[in-house]
């Protein structure tokens, strides 16, 4: 779709806006891309409309810089990485307790590790939602300075919707991991208080990951292995699938959960945590752009 205002047009799949394009007086097009715009990247120059469908490749130099403490995106990456590490350590310690220190063999300690990981996830997801809220691509190329917003609704912004759904998912994981610390629950209480938030949170992660993939792709499918943004969405989507498999295999039922299913459920949690950890790391080189002129 596209709607024009003077020489500026909005493009994206369906009713969503993932790019803003403006004709340059000297020729060519100025293109602001939704995900890159909220990461602080400057608008890019394209020679023609045929070029704007190409997902920008990431320069190799982007991986040489890992410290951006003045960028909100860097803190988001760090918090997601810490949260992923908590889930990874907790899952591995649950399946292979003999490899880890004795204190991690305590169920209450393990439960606390997962709960703390969910808090880091939620904090990162909240900051990510604020990032999307305050750098809406619909405002790109207009030149007007916008005041900081703490609340807002942007239904045509896929990045905003992805961040919002993921934030809901992380909050559900807060309930899931907190309720897992309660002892003496019946199987029904475990399924309602622990399994159900886990299942719903995993569904939210799946939906959010696919929305993020569409935002990067500007359509329902793309293949862009030279783009770090594309890899972030693919890896996070794989992590969300792993979390979903973990949730499916963790339902308790009247006969309880079998050790076999519990092992595989926890293993899928570890696989998902690895994916989210790699995705969190890739958020940092994604910030790098030699042409960037505005930082959030």
Beta strands, then each sheet from edge to edge (+ up, - down):
strand 1: 2-5
strand 2: 8-11
strand 3: 19-23
strand 4: 29-33
strand 5: 44-46
sheet 1: 1+ 2- 3+ 4- 5+
end
